[in-house]
Amino acid sequence: MFDSISERYDLLNRVLSLGIDVQWRKRVLKRLRPYAPQSILDVATGTGDLAIGLLQLKPKEVVGLDLSPGMLAQADQKVRKRGLADRIQLVEGDSEQLPFAQDYFDAVTVAFGVRNFEQLEQGLSEMARVLKSGGVVAILEFSRSRVPLVAPLFKLYFHHILPALGRWVSRDASAYTYLPASVAAFPEGDEFLRILQKSGFCEAQQERLTFGICTLYTAQKK
């Protein structure tokens, strides 16, 4: 599915989120900056937007990993066009079986990818494994707004308007029907914080963004 929409993925993100996804990624950088991470892994990197943005933190190493060859091809084009091929390494791999050594990275990020993990706790445990002690994880994920005036409007957009627009632009009937279904099934908020703590993390926190339609989760490896 992700291979099939990879060429239009960035356009769809900008249009369907009204450009707000750019600000959400900037929030990740702000939260990570005090840690000054030197080695960063971006899991489910997609077309590489967050991996490229992470270079603003001046790390020595950024690795972007994704299971979709189509997405990685788009990320590779973007990285090479910007002359960043020597600064960002792109790796095809499974987020639930990360091909990296234990205690290697200072930070791990995920933007809108954890809800796609087949086994969520396994994927999170793998992130903890490859993080150094005290290393930080930052996870952006969609959530369900609870703001009284916003929640019904968001539900209408997310479950009806967005899938129709997504099908029209991407020409993939399943991709943007899958999106609201996967968000509805995701264990967000306090439940996700508990899962992080079970998976090897501590100091788990959440920050609701844009009326609660997105949440930034952060935690540190025990």
VOTISE-708875 format. One record per atom (N, C-alpha, C, O): residue in one letter; x, y, z. Coordinates in steps of 0.2 Angstrom, whole numbers, plus 5000, padded with zeros to 4 digits. Each point is the difference from the previous one (the first is absolute). Layout:
N
AXYZ...
//
This chain:
222
M500449945000M499650065000M500450065000M499950054996F500649955008F500550065001F500450014993F500150064998D500149894999D500350004994D499650034995D500250044996S499249955004S499550024995S499950085000S499850034995I500249995011I499950085001I500650045001I500050065001S500649914998S500650035002S500250064996S500250055003E499649954991E500250064995E499550065002E500250064998R499349935005R499550055002R499950025007R499650045002Y500949925002Y499950005007Y500150075003Y499650025004D500950024994D500250065003D499450054998D499850045004L500049964990L499450044998L499449995004L499750055002L500149894999L499549985004L500050025007L499650035003N501049975000N500150025007N499950075001N499750035004R500650014991R499950075000R499350034999R499750045004V500049924992V499350024998V499549985006V499650045002L500449904999L499649975005L500050035007L499650005004S501150024998S500150025007S500050085000S500150035005L499750004989L500150074999L500650035002L500150065002G500549904997G500650025002G500250005007G500650025001I499049965003I500150005007I500549955002I500450005005D499749944991D500549955002D500750035000D500449975004V499750084992V500750035000V500250035007V500549995003Q499050045000Q500150035007Q500049945005Q500450015005W499349944994W500049945005W500749985000W500349985006R500050014988R500749975000R500550055003R500549985004K499450094996K500450055003K500049995007K500450025004R499049964999R499949995007R500449945003R500350015005V499849944991V500549955001V500750025001V500349995005L499950064991L500750025000L500150055006L500549995004K499050044998K500050055006K500149955006K500450025005R499249934996R500149955005R500649975001R500349985005L500050004989L500649965000L500750055001L500549975003R499450094996R500650055000R500450005006R500649995000P499050015006P500450005007P500449945001P500550005003Y499449944993Y500449945001Y500650004996Y500449965001A499650084994A500650004995A500249944998A500649985000P498949984997P500249934997P500550004995P499950044995Q500649925005Q500549994995Q499949954995Q500250004994S499449955008S499849944995S499249995001S499849995005I499950024989I499250005000I499849954995I500250004994L499349965008L499649954996L499350034999L499750015005D500149994989D499350024998D499749944997D500149984994V499549995010V499649944998V499450024996V499750055001A500149914994A499550014996A500150074996A499550045001T501149974997T500250064997T499650034994T500050064999G499649894998G499650024994G500450044995G500549974997T499350095001T500450034995T500550055003T500350044996G499949955010G500650035003G499950075003G500550035001D498950004999D499950075003D500350015007D500450055001L499549905003L500250015007L500849995000L500350045004A499949914993A500749985000A500450074998A500550015002I499350024992I500350064998I500050055005I500550045001G498949975002G499950055005G500549995006G500250055003L499949894999L500449985006L500750034999L500450015005L499950004989L500650034999L500150075003L500650025001Q498850015000Q500150075004Q500349995007Q500250055002L499749895000L500349995007L500849995000L500349995005K500050014989K500749994999K500349945003K500550005003P499149944995P500349945003P500549974995P500150034995K500349935007K500549974996K499749944995K500349994995E499249995007E499749944996E499250005001E499750015005V500049994989V499349994999V499849944996V500349994994V499449965008V499849944996V499250005000V499750005005G500149994989G499350004998G499849934998G500349974995L499249995009L499949934998L499250004998L499650035003D500349934992D499349994998D499949934997D500549974997L498950005003L499949934997L499850014993L500149954996S499750115002S499850014993S500550024995S500350065001P499949904994P500550034995P499850064996P500450044998G498949965001G499850064996G500150075004G500250054998M499649945009M500150065004M500850025000M500150065000L500349895001L500750015001L500350034993L500450045000A499349944994A500250034994A499950075000A500450044997Q499049985005Q499850075000Q500550045005Q500250064999A499949915007A500550035005A500750014997A500350055001D499949904995D500750004997D500050064995D500550045000Q499049974996Q500050054995Q500050075004Q500450044998K499249975007K500050065004K500750015003K500250065000V500149895003V500650015004V500650024995V500450045001R499649924993R500550024995R499950074997R500550034998K498949995001K499950064997K500250065004K500250054998R499849945009R500250055005R500849995001R500250045004G500149914993G500749995001G500249985007G500550015003L499049945000L500149985007L500149925000L500049975006A500250004989A500149934999A500649985005A500049945002D500550105000D500549995004D499850015007D500449985005R499050044997R499850025007R499449965002R499949995006I499849984989I499449965002I500049934997I500149994994Q499949965010Q500049934997Q499349975000Q499750005005L500149974990L499449984999L500049925000L500449974996V499250005008V500049925001V499449974999V499550035003E500449924993E499449964999E500049955006E500449965000G499150045004G500049955005G499350015004G499650044999D500349915006D499449995003D500150035007D500549995004S499050054998S500150045006S499949955006S500250025006E499649924993E499949965006E500649955000E500049965005Q500550044991Q500649975000Q500650044997Q500249994995L499950065009L500550064998L500749974999L500249965004P500150054990P500649974999P500650055002P500550014997F499550005010F500550045003F500249975007F499649975003A501050054999A500349985006A499650025006A499750065000Q500349915005Q499850025007Q500350065002Q500650014999D499150045004D500350065004D500450044995D500550025001Y499249994993Y500450044995Y499850074999Y500450044999F498949975001F499850074998F499850045006F499949985006D500250094994D499850055005D499350015000D499750025005A500049984989A499350024999A499649954995A500449994995V499050005006V499649964995V499450054999V499650025004T500249994989T499450034999T499549964995T500249964997V499250065004V499549974995V499450054999V499850035005A500149984989A499450054998A499549964996A500149984995F499350015009F499449974997F500249934997F499749984995G500749985009G500149934998G499949955005G499949944998V500150075008V499949955005V499349975000V499949945002R499650094996R499349974999R500049954995R499649964999N500950044996N500149944995N500449945002N500049954997F500350055009F500349955003F499549945000F499550005003E500849944995E499549945001E500049985007E499549985003Q501150025001Q500049995007Q500350065003Q500750015000L498950035003L500250075003L500649995005L500550044999E499449925006E500549995005E500649984998E500650025002Q499449934993Q500649984997Q500450054997Q500650015001G499150044995G500350054997G500350055005G500650034999L499049995006L500350045005L500649975004L500450045001S499549905000S500649975004S500650004995S500650005003E499349994991E500650004995E500350075001E500650014999M499050055001M500350065001M500450015006M500550035000A499249945005A500450015007A500649964999A500550025003R499549924994R500649964999R500650044997R500650005002V499250044993V500650034996V500250075003V500450034998L499249995007L500150075003L500549995006L500049945003K500550114997K500450005006K499650015007K499550034999S500849955006S499750015007S499950085000S500450044999G498949985003G499950075000G499850034994G499850064999G500349904995G499850034994G499250014999G499649985004V500250074992V499450024999V499649984994V500349994995V499149995006V499549994994V499550054999V499750025005A500250004989A499550054999A499549984994A500249984995I499250015007I499549974995I499450054999I499750025005L500249994989L499450044998L499549954997L500149964996E499350055006E499449964998E499450035000E499950045004F499649954991F499450025001F499649985006F500149955002S499450095000S499649995006S499350024999S499950044995R499749955009R499350024999R499850065004R500149995007S499850064990S499850065004S499550005005S499549964998R500550075008R499550005005R499750075001R499650015004V500750034992V499750075001V499350014997V499949984994P499650045010P499349994998P499850034993P499749974997L500650095001L499850034994L500449974994L499849994994V500849985008V500449984994V499949924999V500049984994A499949985011A499949934999A499549984995A500249964996P499250075004P499549974994P500250034993P499949964995L500450105005L500350024993L500649964998L500049984994F500450005010F500649964999F499849934998F500249974995K499350005008K499749944999K499749994993K500149964996L499550105002L499750004993L500650004995L500049974995Y500550085006Y500550004995Y500449945000Y500249984994F500049995011F500549945000F499749944998F500349964997H499050035004H499749944998H499650004993H499849954997H500150115001H499650014993H500450044995H500149984994I500150085008I500350054995I500749974998I500150004994L500349995011L500749984999L500049934996L500450004995P499349955006P500049944996P499850014993P500349984995A499250075004A499850014993A500650044996A500149994994L500150065009L500650044997L500649964999L500350004995G499849955010G500649964999G500049954995G500449994996R499049985003R499949964994R500050034993R500349984996W499550085004W500050044994W500750024998W500249994994V500250035011V500750034998V500549945000V500450004995S499549955009S500549945000S499849954995S500449964998R499050035000R499749954996R500149935003R500049954997D500050055010D500049945003D499450005005D499950045005A499649914994A499450005003A500149985008A499650025004S500949944997S500149985007S500450055005S499950005006A500550044991A500550035004A499750055005A500250005006Y499350044992Y499850055005Y499349985003Y499750045003T500149904995T499549975004T500349965006T499850005006Y500849984993Y500449975005Y500250045006Y500049995006L500250084992L500250055004L499650015006L500249995006P499150034993P499650015006P499949935004P499950005006A500149954991A499949935003A500649995005A499949975005S500750044992S500649995005S500050045005S500249985006V499650094993V500050055006V499549985005V500150005006A499349974992A499549985005A500249945004A499850005006A500649964991A500249945004A500750015004A500149965004F500250104995F500650015004F499950025007F499650045002P500849935003P499950015007P500350065002P500650005002E499150064997E500350075001E500050025008E499749965004G500650104997G500050035006G500349965006G500649974999D499150035007D500349965005D500149934999D500549975003E499150004993E500149934999E500649994996E500449955001F499850094994F500649994997F500650025004F500549975000L499450075005L500650025005L500149935004L500649995001R498949985001R500149945003R500449944996R500449975003I499450034991I500349954995I500850025000I500449965000L499750114999L500750025000L500449985006L500649975000Q499150035006Q500349985006Q500149935001Q500549985002K499149984995K500149935000K500549984995K500349945000S499950104995S500449984995S500750025001S500450004995G499850035011G500750015002G500150085000G500650025001F498950025000F500150075000F499750035007F499649965004C500750104998C499750035006C499950074998C500250034995E499650015010E499950074999E499550024994E500250044996A499349915003A499650014994A499550065000A499750015006Q500350034989Q499650065000Q499650014994Q500249974995Q499350065005Q499650024994Q499850074999Q499950045005E500249994989E499850074999E499550004994E500149984995R499350045007R499450004995R500150064995R500250065003L499849934991L500150064995L499450014996L499649964998T500350115000T499550024995T499349975002T499749964997F500050065009F499449985003F500049925001F499449975000G501150005001G500049935001G500049954995G499949945001I500250094992I499949954995I500749964998I500049964997C500550075007C500749975000C500350005006C499850045004T500649914998T500350005007T500749984999T500249964996L500350085007L500749985001L500149975006L499950035006Y500449914994Y500249965005Y500750005001Y500449994995T499950025011T500749995001T500149965006T499649995005A501049974995A500249965006A500749994999A500350014995Q500049965011Q500749995000Q500149925002Q499649975003K501050014994K500149935002K500249995007K500450045002K499449915001K500249995007K500749985001K500249995005
//
